[in-house]
Amino acid sequence: MGTIVLSGAVVLVVLGFGNHLYWLAAVALLYLYVRYGGGTSSAPTAGTGTAPTTYQAYRDRRDQQAKWERRYRRERPLEARRQERERSR
């Protein structure tokens, strides 16, 4: 992700020689990346935010997720069956 942002900023700087608003866009892009996206080095997971730091934390999170999925399938059997059909296609 960082390489994409940096290459985009370089392209905007190069384009900025013709139009100075591109330099402003490059600065804004780098600012937003450093402010909101620069510190995340873990792979994105479904709705968790950060990766667990220990194996025990990972197992707790995995067990909690399995519990939620079992509960969802129990409370919404028709929706769960539809999702399984779509997944198997």
Salt bridges, closest charged atoms under 4 A:
ASP63 OD1 - ARG62 NH2 3.70
GLU75 OE2 - ARG71 NE 2.93
GLU75 OE1 - ARG76 NH1 3.71
GLU79 OE2 - ARG82 NH2 2.38
GLU84 OE2 - ARG87 NH1 2.73
GLU86 OE2 - ARG82 NH1 2.49
